[in-house]
């Protein structure tokens, strides 16, 4: 859904921008992991990732923030 316009046809050639592709992929994964985290807080789905010494809430929140930071880097200054 998000990665629909990966290849753009411009001036008779296909234009592929890897930075935008990574940004769209990371934003969709960030939204997905945020939804998973919220559902996990209410114990609807299990929180599956663990980091030794950290709680599962912090681990899943960090994963969502990481994906959203990567997405913000990819969309930064893209006109």
Backbone as a printed PyTorch tensor [residue, N CA C, xyz], in Angstrom:
tensor([[[  0.8230,  -1.1780,   0.0000],
         [  0.0000,   0.0000,   0.0000],
         [  0.8730,   1.2500,   0.0000]],

        [[  1.8260,   1.3180,   0.9050],
         [  2.6900,   2.4880,   0.9940],
         [  3.7360,   2.4700,  -0.1080]],

        [[  4.1940,   1.2630,  -0.4660],
         [  5.2770,   1.1400,  -1.4340],
         [  4.7010,   0.8970,  -2.8310]],

        [[  3.7580,   1.7190,  -3.2230],
         [  3.1450,   1.5570,  -4.5310],
         [  3.9480,   2.2670,  -5.5980]],

        [[  4.4950,   3.4260,  -5.2570],
         [  5.1550,   4.2570,  -6.2530],
         [  6.6740,   4.2050,  -6.0850]],

        [[  7.2280,   3.0110,  -6.1400],
         [  8.6780,   2.8570,  -5.9950],
         [  9.3830,   3.2850,  -7.2640]],

        [[  8.8640,   2.8610,  -8.3870],
         [  9.4590,   3.2220,  -9.6780],
         [  8.6260,   4.3300, -10.3200]],

        [[  9.2550,   5.4300, -10.6350],
         [  8.5700,   6.5170, -11.3160],
         [  9.0680,   6.5870, -12.7510]],

        [[  8.1450,   6.7300, -13.6670],
         [  8.5040,   6.8420, -15.0720],
         [  8.6800,   8.3150, -15.3870]],

        [[  9.9290,   8.7220, -15.6720],
         [ 10.2040,  10.1310, -15.9040],
         [ 11.2020,  10.2640, -17.0490]],

        [[ 10.8370,  11.0590, -18.0450],
         [ 11.6870,  11.3250, -19.2110],
         [ 12.0970,  10.0480, -19.9360]],

        [[ 11.2010,   9.1080, -20.0370],
         [ 11.4850,   7.8820, -20.7610],
         [ 12.3040,   6.8710, -19.9880]],

        [[ 12.5980,   7.1380, -18.7200],
         [ 13.3930,   6.2210, -17.9150],
         [ 12.7030,   5.9980, -16.5680]],

        [[ 13.0060,   4.8610, -15.9670],
         [ 12.5110,   4.6140, -14.6270],
         [ 13.4650,   5.2270, -13.6210]],

        [[ 12.9080,   5.9280, -12.6550],
         [ 13.7130,   6.5750, -11.6220],
         [ 13.4480,   5.8640, -10.3040]],

        [[ 14.4980,   5.3470,  -9.6850],
         [ 14.3800,   4.6280,  -8.4300],
         [ 15.1690,   5.3710,  -7.3650]],

        [[ 14.4930,   5.7910,  -6.3120],
         [ 15.1420,   6.5120,  -5.2260],
         [ 15.1770,   5.5930,  -4.0070]],

        [[ 16.3540,   5.0850,  -3.6720],
         [ 16.4950,   4.1310,  -2.5840],
         [ 16.1560,   4.7560,  -1.2330]],

        [[ 16.4750,   6.0290,  -1.0770],
         [ 16.1900,   6.6920,   0.1980],
         [ 14.6860,   6.7690,   0.4590]],

        [[ 13.9070,   7.1030,  -0.5410],
         [ 12.4520,   7.1530,  -0.3940],
         [ 11.8880,   5.7530,  -0.1780]],

        [[ 12.4480,   4.7710,  -0.8580],
         [ 12.0130,   3.3920,  -0.6700],
         [ 12.2370,   2.9430,   0.7730]],

        [[ 13.4190,   3.2360,   1.3310],
         [ 13.7080,   2.8790,   2.7240],
         [ 12.7730,   3.6290,   3.6620]],

        [[ 12.4950,   4.8920,   3.3640],
         [ 11.6120,   5.6870,   4.2080],
         [ 10.1930,   5.1290,   4.2150]],

        [[  9.6850,   4.7450,   3.0590],
         [  8.3330,   4.1830,   2.9940],
         [  8.2590,   2.8360,   3.6940]],

        [[  9.2840,   2.0260,   3.5230],
         [  9.3260,   0.7400,   4.1980],
         [  9.4130,   0.9200,   5.7120]],

        [[ 10.2740,   1.8160,   6.1710],
         [ 10.4310,   2.0470,   7.6050],
         [  9.1860,   2.6730,   8.2170]],

        [[  8.5110,   3.5520,   7.4880],
         [  7.2950,   4.1570,   8.0410],
         [  6.1780,   3.1300,   8.1670]],

        [[  6.0580,   2.2470,   7.1830],
         [  5.0200,   1.2140,   7.3000],
         [  5.3560,   0.2370,   8.4290]],

        [[  6.6370,  -0.1130,   8.5930],
         [  7.0260,  -0.9760,   9.7100],
         [  6.8690,  -0.2570,  11.0500]],

        [[  7.1190,   1.0390,  11.0780],
         [  6.9390,   1.8140,  12.2990],
         [  5.4860,   1.8820,  12.7350]],

        [[  4.6040,   2.0870,  11.7760],
         [  3.1710,   2.1130,  12.0960],
         [  2.7120,   0.7300,  12.5520]],

        [[  3.1700,  -0.2970,  11.8720],
         [  2.8080,  -1.6610,  12.2410],
         [  3.3150,  -2.0140,  13.6410]],

        [[  4.5550,  -1.6490,  13.9550],
         [  5.0850,  -1.9670,  15.2790],
         [  4.4350,  -1.1110,  16.3650]],

        [[  4.0060,   0.1060,  16.0340],
         [  3.2820,   0.9270,  17.0070],
         [  1.9220,   0.3200,  17.3300]],

        [[  1.2400,  -0.1630,  16.3040],
         [ -0.0520,  -0.8180,  16.5260],
         [  0.1340,  -2.0920,  17.3300]],

        [[  1.1870,  -2.8590,  17.0080],
         [  1.4800,  -4.0890,  17.7550],
         [  1.7670,  -3.7740,  19.2240]],

        [[  2.5170,  -2.6860,  19.4630],
         [  2.8320,  -2.2780,  20.8250],
         [  1.5760,  -1.8990,  21.6000]],

        [[  0.6910,  -1.1260,  20.9680],
         [ -0.5470,  -0.7330,  21.6430],
         [ -1.4410,  -1.9350,  21.9360]],

        [[ -1.5260,  -2.8550,  20.9820],
         [ -2.3150,  -4.0640,  21.2270],
         [ -1.6660,  -4.9440,  22.2900]],

        [[ -0.3550,  -4.9450,  22.3660],
         [  0.3480,  -5.7090,  23.3770],
         [  0.1790,  -5.1280,  24.7720]],

        [[  0.0280,  -3.8170,  24.8620],
         [ -0.1910,  -3.1920,  26.1650],
         [ -1.5040,  -3.6470,  26.7850]],

        [[ -2.4960,  -3.8790,  25.9490],
         [ -3.7990,  -4.3400,  26.4290],
         [ -3.9250,  -5.8570,  26.4120]],

        [[ -2.7930,  -6.5360,  26.1930],
         [ -2.6850,  -7.9910,  26.1980],
         [ -3.6220,  -8.6650,  25.1860]],

        [[ -3.7790,  -8.0280,  24.0370],
         [ -4.5470,  -8.6180,  22.9350],
         [ -3.6290,  -9.5000,  22.0960]],

        [[ -2.4030,  -9.0400,  21.8860],
         [ -1.3770,  -9.8150,  21.1900],
         [ -0.1740,  -9.9350,  22.1150]],

        [[  0.6480, -10.9760,  21.9540],
         [  1.8230, -11.1040,  22.8310],
         [  2.9590, -10.1820,  22.3890]],

        [[  3.6870,  -9.6820,  23.3590],
         [  4.9000,  -8.9160,  23.0730],
         [  6.0370,  -9.9160,  22.9680]],

        [[  6.5980, -10.0690,  21.7750],
         [  7.4960, -11.1910,  21.4880],
         [  8.9820, -10.8600,  21.5790]],

        [[  9.3700,  -9.5950,  21.4640],
         [ 10.7870,  -9.2430,  21.4660],
         [ 11.2730,  -9.0070,  22.8880]],

        [[ 12.4960,  -9.4460,  23.1530],
         [ 13.0930,  -9.2040,  24.4670],
         [ 14.5490,  -8.7730,  24.3010]],

        [[ 14.9580,  -7.8790,  25.1720],
         [ 16.3570,  -7.4850,  25.3020],
         [ 16.7240,  -7.7760,  26.7530]],

        [[ 17.7990,  -8.4890,  26.9950],
         [ 18.1450,  -8.8140,  28.3870],
         [ 18.3160,  -7.5470,  29.2380]],

        [[ 17.6490,  -7.5240,  30.3620],
         [ 17.7320,  -6.3870,  31.2670],
         [ 16.7140,  -5.2980,  31.0040]],

        [[ 15.8780,  -5.4470,  29.9960],
         [ 14.8620,  -4.4480,  29.6720],
         [ 13.4800,  -5.0910,  29.7080]],

        [[ 12.4730,  -4.2770,  29.9430],
         [ 11.1050,  -4.7830,  29.9300],
         [ 10.6370,  -4.9480,  28.4870]],

        [[  9.6120,  -5.7400,  28.3000],
         [  9.0940,  -5.9510,  26.9420],
         [  8.4150,  -4.6940,  26.4090]],

        [[  7.8430,  -3.8690,  27.3140],
         [  7.2470,  -2.6080,  26.8600],
         [  8.3130,  -1.6830,  26.2750]],

        [[  9.4240,  -1.5660,  26.9700],
         [ 10.4880,  -0.6830,  26.4880],
         [ 11.0980,  -1.2100,  25.1980]],

        [[ 11.2180,  -2.5200,  25.0790],
         [ 11.7810,  -3.1090,  23.8670],
         [ 10.9040,  -2.8160,  22.6640]],

        [[  9.6040,  -2.9990,  22.7940],
         [  8.7100,  -2.7660,  21.6620],
         [  8.5630,  -1.2830,  21.3500]],

        [[  8.5920,  -0.4410,  22.3680],
         [  8.5400,   0.9990,  22.1200],
         [  9.8070,   1.4570,  21.4030]],

        [[ 10.9520,   0.9090,  21.7850],
         [ 12.2070,   1.2680,  21.1260],
         [ 12.2090,   0.8420,  19.6730]],

        [[ 11.6350,  -0.3080,  19.3810],
         [ 11.5640,  -0.7830,  18.0010],
         [ 10.7160,   0.1540,  17.1470]],

        [[  9.5690,   0.5820,  17.6780],
         [  8.7040,   1.5020,  16.9360],
         [  9.4010,   2.8390,  16.7120]],

        [[ 10.0730,   3.3520,  17.7370],
         [ 10.7820,   4.6300,  17.6120],
         [ 11.9230,   4.5210,  16.6100]],

        [[ 12.6330,   3.4040,  16.6130],
         [ 13.7250,   3.2040,  15.6660],
         [ 13.2290,   3.2580,  14.2240]],

        [[ 12.1440,   2.5400,  13.9340],
         [ 11.5950,   2.5620,  12.5740],
         [ 11.1210,   3.9620,  12.1840]],

        [[ 10.4900,   4.6720,  13.0970],
         [ 10.0050,   6.0100,  12.7760],
         [ 11.1470,   7.0120,  12.6130]],

        [[ 12.2560,   6.8160,  13.3390],
         [ 13.4280,   7.6810,  13.1320],
         [ 14.0580,   7.4290,  11.7690]],

        [[ 14.1240,   6.1750,  11.3480],
         [ 14.6520,   5.8580,  10.0200],
         [ 13.7640,   6.4650,   8.9400]],

        [[ 12.4440,   6.4040,   9.1440],
         [ 11.5180,   6.9850,   8.1770],
         [ 11.6690,   8.5020,   8.1080]],

        [[ 11.8600,   9.1450,   9.2420],
         [ 12.0210,  10.6020,   9.2220],
         [ 13.3150,  10.9970,   8.5160]],

        [[ 14.3720,  10.1920,   8.6690],
         [ 15.6080,  10.4520,   7.9340],
         [ 15.3640,  10.3480,   6.4320]],

        [[ 14.6130,   9.3460,   6.0250],
         [ 14.3830,   9.1330,   4.5980],
         [ 13.5550,  10.2160,   3.9540]],

        [[ 12.6020,  10.7670,   4.7070],
         [ 11.7460,  11.8120,   4.1540],
         [ 12.3000,  13.2120,   4.3900]],

        [[ 13.4340,  13.3350,   5.0810],
         [ 13.9990,  14.6430,   5.3830],
         [ 14.4750,  15.3250,   4.1060]],

        [[ 14.0490,  16.5270,   3.8770],
         [ 14.4220,  17.3480,   2.7090],
         [ 14.1000,  16.6700,   1.3800]],

        [[ 13.0360,  15.8920,   1.3330],
         [ 12.6230,  15.3200,   0.0370],
         [ 11.4800,  16.1670,  -0.5200]],

        [[ 11.7570,  16.8350,  -1.5900],
         [ 10.7500,  17.7160,  -2.1820],
         [ 10.0760,  17.0780,  -3.3500]]])
